[in-house]
Amino acid sequence: MWVVVLVVLVVLVVAAVVIWQALTDPAAGDVGTHTQGPPSERELETGLEGAMREVEARAAALMPEVEARAAALMPEVEAEVARLQADLLRGLSPGAESLRLDEPGPEPQPERLSLGPDGGPTWMDPADWADRVASYTRQGRTATDIREVAEYLERRGPRTPRDPAAQKARAKRAGYVARTEYLSPEEEADVLVSPSGGLPDLWLEHVRDRLLVVSPRGWVNPRSRTAASRAGLWSFGVRGTSHHERAARAGDFRPGAPVVLVREPQNAHDPNAIGVYASGATELAGYVPRGFAKRLTPILDGGADMVAVSTRGGGPGEDTTPQVLVVERRLWTHLHRKGSATR
């Protein structure tokens, strides 16, 4: 969990820096091309789109360093987890429930595991364990602490490798799509634009637990924003489902299920608000995220014939935040020209 928090913080910092540069530095993006007066809304949007592309690139470049630092901190985290697990095991050992707090007696001990000849996990390289022991010793941990770490690692076993190939294989076994399986932002920018000026060569395909937009070169990330929205693909996770849990859980948001969007121009919090409903439902399940709602509002208010479907979510009774795709009907027909194949 702490690794995820660290990654999110890094991405937020990069985003803040890039967007600030885009808005304040005339050389940083298209916003600075106006000659006088405050930038127009179109100039701001163009500059922010460029900033988002740079955020994605910088975040990707920072990920190796973040992962390296996380790996360096892992021994200390594992030591703390081992200590907590050892305490828990002592409390759950046979006879522990018969002890009374006001009666002194020997502390119950969990069953000791057989370790390697070097005192480390049997599956770990002796040199790696020696490095860990040196690190734990510098942290001031006792021999008992180190033994607890070794037993914890022995019970846990080796971690799944984090290289892209292993991530993809693990995702395929578990039935989800790994981030590394999607096209890169640069590849998306290419496939989402048609050389002839018509509709891009894209179609819909059921991939494991979701419905994806697919190109001949690979899968488009449903979290893609700039390039996808320019191509008329509006993909987002529904917001506020925790406040509308009953409707969100009761609705059918399985991949491919139709979704209803309802404008709320009188919404006191946001005049661009767009409510999300499961097909046939009368209770609100959540909202379109504010940024997407601002872009979609003039399209919906203008009378455009739009189609909204769930691309990831659960059926009635399942607790999964829906992911929704919104496109014009002409593009929807184009995406469906091959049917919705399953992979």
C-alpha positions, 0 to 999 in steps of 0.5 A: 500500500505504501508503495502505491501512495509513494507512486501517486505522490510522485505523479501528483508532484510531476503533474503540478510542476508541468502544469504550472510551467505550461501556464506560466512559461511562454516557452512551455506550451501552446498557451504562451503563443498568444500575443496579448491579454489573458489566454483564451479557454481554447489556448488554456485547454491546448496547453493543459493537453500538452502538459498532460502528455508531458506528465505521462512521459515524466511519470513513466521516466520516474517510475524506475527510480521510484521502484528502485527506492521502494525495493531499497526500503522493502527489507525494513518493511518486511522486518516490521511485517515479520515482527507483527506476524510473530506477535500474532502467531504467539497470540494464536499458538495453542494454549494462548487462549487459556492464559489470563492477564493476571496470571504469570506464565510462560509466553506461548511460542509459535512453531519454529520453521526449518530455515537454510544453513545460513539462517535465512529462507531456504529459497533465498540466495545466501548472498542476498540473505547476508546483505539483508542481515547486514541491513537489519543489523545496521537497523539495530535489530536483534538476532530474534528479530532477524530470525522472525524475518527469516521465518516470515519470508519462508512462510511467504515464499519468493515474490512474483518477479516484476519484469513486464513479461512476468506482470503480463503472465500474472495478469493473464492468470488472474484475469485482469489487464496489466498496465504494461500490456497497453499501448504507450501514450506515443503509440496511442497518439498514432493509432487514434488518428486516421491518416485518411482523415476518417475514423481510426482503425479501432474496434471493441473487444472483450479482454478478460474482465473488461471491454477494450478499444483495440487497434491493430497495434494493441490495446488502448488504455481506458485511462488515456485522456488527451489523445482518446478524447480527441478521437471522440473516446471518453473513458472514465471511472464513475465518481461518487459511487460510495455515496450511491452504493445501493444503486451502484451495487444493484445496477448492471455494469458488466462490460458491454451493458448500456449506461444512461447519462443524465444532465443536471444543469441545476446541480448546486455543486456543478452546473456541468454535472452529469449523472450516471444510471444503470440501464432501466434504473431510477436511482443515481449510481454516481457521476461523470468526473468533473473534468470529463463532464465539462467537456461532455456537457456542450456535446450533450446539450447540443443534442449529439447522439451519444452512446454510453456503455460500461467497459468494466464493472459487475452485475447486480450485487457486485461491488466494482466501480464502473468504468464507462465509455462514451462515444458518438453513435457513428463511432460506436457503429464503427467500433462494433463493425467486427462485433465484440470479440472475446480474448 
